[in-house]
């Protein structure tokens, strides 16, 4: 039961261009979404998040867009840099604000930024 | 910058043996989690822990698994009798208790290999 789906296992872009990573979810109860970046042999590192009350959140080169009606979110990286090359995980949770905060992850998208 | 630390980084054990994976969450965080990632698969939730008790656990977290916060700083995951299919990266995470919309911070992981 894939409640969070990242349908593209990999993405390759040129340095300086925009990277767009996509994520779909099926559980309409999810109200908080996060993107994590993971390098090999390291743990996931938090990148950016968005609450369901917003449709956009921006942090430097990273912007996350949320389309609730389509149950779709995307991460835009502009401009892409070689150091951005990593696996990107989309995650979602029902954010009750308490201890019931269970992240459901997608399978990840391997982003390769070519110099 | 505060971080979640996990030890050991790699653990090799024989099938049927008990293993304890250790984590030191970020101090003043009160929500703790274990996740795992089997090679090539997605990161999966195992258990969440708050106020010295399990608040939620997944189907994976059966009677062979247990968690403990033995002192004020450590958070451990014990697998009583390991199976081959327990081989995975195990990630500990912690989260700030103060705000509802906060991210979980992950450790670098322990690679468990059951032979």
Interface residues (C-beta under 8 A of the other chain):
Chain A: X32 X34 X36 X41 X42 X43 X44 X45 X46 X49 X51 X89 X91 X95 X96 X97 X98 X99 X100 X101 X102 X103 X104 X105 X106 X107 X108
Chain B: X4 X6 X31 X33 X35 X41 X42 X43 X44 X45 X48 X49 X50 X51 X55 X56 X58 X91 X93 X95 X99 X100 X101 X103 X104 X105 X106 X107 X108 X109
